[in-house]
Amino acid sequence: MHSRRGFLQLAGGAALAQAASGRAAAAPSSLSKAYTFLDRMMDLYAKGSTLRLIQSYVPTAALNLGDTGFTYDNAATVIALLKRGQKTDVARAKVLGQSLVYGQAHDPIGDGRLRNSYHTNPYILNGVPNIIDGGTDTGNMAWTGLALAHLYQKTGAASYLNAAVSIGNWVQTNTYDTRGAGGYTGGVTASQTTLTYKSTENNIDLYALFNMLATFTGDAAWTTNAQYALTFIESMWNSASGFFWTGTNTDGITINMSFIPEDCQSWSYLALQNAAYAASIDWAYTNLAAVDGIFSGVSFSNVDTSGVWFEGTGHMAAALTARNASGDAAKAAAYLSDIQVGQAKAPNTNGYGIDAASKDYLNTGDGFYYFAALHIGATAWYTIAAQAGNPFVL
């Protein structure tokens, strides 16, 4: 099992025409165009200091999620905005951060959680967050915590740190697991059923979050929790082939060998920066390479390499830049160039944003698909990678 960010077919999206069409007076560079796309998406339904989240996708004929905003995508966008860090970027990141804090503080259960996705038109309805997917996946919580930690570092506002600590406490209370190699489970469903599988990706996210909380709070318990996540991560290492397995089945012990995802390979290096596991990047570079006509990069997993996953290609560029071994800079530059080709020519591009994939129905291997639809998550990761960013460290 692997924590995905949501792929439901919903109605709506007509209001996106302006954001999807592009404008003649555009900033000249690829990077600035990507930020223009993020800004336009953020301002679809509200502007200025109004609390809001960003709609994740521009709808297409094949994928119409309406006004759905995934928490992961919004968290990644916060980090992307802070990475460039212009005054207007920081102001936007603060609005998104305050909106996530509001969603946590006004959640119907109110125990520190956020939900997997929300409506963005409007985000707040009758004073409460307008929930779509009421589940709480561990990875989404961890990424929200990472975004809030980055905001705290940038602004010093205690509200961001307090919310990140509440997220950490929720994860520790609700997902701590003693089966097998320990670690943390996948979260809870909308009906509050525990997701008993364990994801390597989720534990990578938590390792980074817990270390940030330890740094900011001085509480050694967070270091202990980070090491607990790390023990699980290391148990998923396939030393013979040089990659990380995706995690466990629902028994929390048996390794899930049904697919091998890219994010475990690149994110493990970004978070751990441990030479003992650096081969994971090389495994993904070789085994997840994808070519789809004029598009190149990596796919989501080894199950389907018929199309390019542009977000994952950004992950790889960032990881190669961080590792900086011989040849890594050239490989990272090539991946960024691949994404730029997608920005200019992908099936549903507007010349500003980045499509999630080079084709529709790119199979992830865990029951979901990516589509050739403009995506704030893919765009955010491109901006992070293009500026040698690393969301997993401060």
Stockholm file with secondary structure:
# STOCKHOLM 1.0

chainA/1-394         MHSRRGFLQLAGGAALAQAASGRAAAAPSSLSKAYTFLDRMMDLYAKGSTLRLIQSYVPTAALNLGDTGFTYDNAATVIALLKRGQKTDVARAKVLGQSLVYGQAHDPIGDGRLRNSYHTNPYILNGVPNIIDGGTDTGNMAWTGLALAHLYQKTGAASYLNAAVSIGNWVQTNTYDTRGAGGYTGGVTASQTTLTYKSTENNIDLYALFNMLATFTGDAAWTTNAQYALTFIESMWNSASGFFWTGTNTDGITINMSFIPEDCQSWSYLALQNAAYAASIDWAYTNLAAVDGIFSGVSFSNVDTSGVWFEGTGHMAAALTARNASGDAAKAAAYLSDIQVGQAKAPNTNGYGIDAASKDYLNTGDGFYYFAALHIGATAWYTIAAQAGNPFVL
#=GR chainA/1-394 SS CCCCCCCCCBCCCGGGHHHHHCCSSCCSSHHHHHHHHHHHHHTSSCCTTCCCCCCCBCCCSSCCBTTEEEHHHHHHHHHHHHHHCCHHHHHHHHHHHHHHHHHHHTCSSCSSCCCSEEESTTSEETTEECEEECCEEHHHHHHHHHHHHHHHHHHCCHHHHHHHHHHHHHHHHHHBCCSTTCCBCCEECTTCCEECCCBHHHHHHHHHHHHHHHHHHCCHHHHHHHHHHHHHHHHTEETTTTEECCBBCTTSSSBCCSCCBHHHHHHHHHHHCCGGGTHHHHHHHHHSEEEETTEEEECSBTTBCSSCBHHHHHHHHHHHHHHCCTTHHHHHHHHHHHHHHHHHHSTTCCSSSEESBSSSCEECSSSCEECSSEEHHHHHHHHHHHTTCCTTCC
#=GC SS_cons         CCCCCCCCCBCCCGGGHHHHHCCSSCCSSHHHHHHHHHHHHHTSSCCTTCCCCCCCBCCCSSCCBTTEEEHHHHHHHHHHHHHHCCHHHHHHHHHHHHHHHHHHHTCSSCSSCCCSEEESTTSEETTEECEEECCEEHHHHHHHHHHHHHHHHHHCCHHHHHHHHHHHHHHHHHHBCCSTTCCBCCEECTTCCEECCCBHHHHHHHHHHHHHHHHHHCCHHHHHHHHHHHHHHHHTEETTTTEECCBBCTTSSSBCCSCCBHHHHHHHHHHHCCGGGTHHHHHHHHHSEEEETTEEEECSBTTBCSSCBHHHHHHHHHHHHHHCCTTHHHHHHHHHHHHHHHHHHSTTCCSSSEESBSSSCEECSSSCEECSSEEHHHHHHHHHHHTTCCTTCC
//
